[in-house]
Amino acid sequence: MKKIVFGLLSLILFFTANAYSQEKNVWKSLSDVSYKISEDQFGELYVPVFSEESKKLEGTEVEADGYIIPFEGMFKPEHIILSSLPLAECFFCGSGGPETVMEVMLTDPIKYTSKRVKVRGKLVLNGDDPEKLMYILKDARLILE
């Protein structure tokens, strides 16, 4: 009987911890990043050094909420930039750093909105391609508009 009770308690704790990890604010985990100076054929560039917590999230499905940032003067409904900060404060327009934005590759196109949205997808850390943001969410879905 004790084994059954212990087994049930273990399952409850496992599922509670798993549910809690999905509710955790991913932006807080991703904000812990530092940079090292490197060089390429064009000169110096800053390369992200991801925290251990961020590395643990890579390849897992995470939820991120934020604001859609139009880039290059246009909006692509299946490839968006998501900022944890409103437009006036985001990395491209205000005081936020590169750790406050991520590229989101959506499985289904969405409509632009200035309201806060929430997406879920697989997190990819990018420390190699300076043409892309350092956080990328692949196979993402809109879960809250």
Residue, then its C-alpha position, 0 to 999 in steps of 0.5 A: m500500500k505504501k508503494i502505491v501511495f508513494g507512486l501516486l505522490s511521485l506522479i502528482l509531483f512530476f505532473t505538477a512540476n511539468a505544468y509549472s515549468q510551462e507556466k514559467n516566464v521564459w523571458k526571465s530565463l533567457s535574459d541571463v546571457s552574456y557576450k564575448i567579442s569575436e571576429d568574422q570577415f567583416g570585423e568584430l561582433y558580439v557572440p552570445v554566451f548562453s546561461e546553463e538555464s537557457k541551454k536546458l531550455e534549448g530544444t524544448e517546447v516553451e511559451a513566450d508572450g509579448y508584442i509582435i514587432p513589424f520589421e523591415g517595414m512589413f509584417k510576415p504572418e508566418h515569421i514574426i519578431l516577438s518582443s517581451l517589451p512594447l514597441a516603444e521599449c523594444f530592442f529595435c526601437g527603445s531601450g531593450g537588449p537583444e535578449t528581449v526579442m525572438e524570431v518566431m516561425l509559425t506553423d499557421p499565419i497570424k494577423y498582426t495585432s498591437k495587443r500582447v500575444k502568446v505563442r508556443g514552440k520549440l526553442v533554438l539558441n542561435g550563437d552562430d548566425p549574426e543574420k538571425l536573432m539569438y532566440i528562435l521559436k520554431d514550429a510555433r503556434l499562437i495560443l493566446e491573442 
